[in-house]
């Protein structure tokens, strides 16, 4: 059963959401205490457009009840999905955040959790 079928997500995606690459050809997405880094291996892309679905009011309420912190398994699943979808032009990594400085700089662990053996 799809989340749209049970009313937790809206049927239609929003307009494609554009994520801009930084000068290092990366998009950095904070996911709770982890960071997902998408790197343009072709070094030619300016932005990445992804279809994003909005949650319904019921979906938002349920999300707030069950997900006060971001789940590491979800982050890994998202990373693997992006890796599979964007494999031709992107490398994807997921790392734990060590600290965030007052100027917004993020210090992360070197280990890519998408490569970690279970």
Phi, psi and omega in degrees: 000134179276153178298331177292323183295329181259009172082016181268340176230150179287151185295318187261137176289157172292172171302151180308134180268125181266125176252125182273139175281143175279177181300340177272011181064038182233151168244125183247122183240117177283130178232082182067240181264017178230164179228134177258126182241120176257124182244126177286104182286342178275343183056033181239343186277142176264326180209167179232123179261126178235143175282127181239133178259139176275146173277150174285175176301317179296320178297318178297316180296316179295318179301316180295328180286314188264349188227070179286334173234154181288137184274128181299322179296321177296316180300318178296316180299319177297316179300315179296320180295315178296321179298315180293322182286323188251019189305329184289332186232358185228148163250146185234134175224154178229126182224155174284143176275130175273311180200160176235124181280167182296337178269007177093358177293141183243126173261127183236160173290150181287334185294129174273111184293345177282346180254355183290131177283138179278000000 
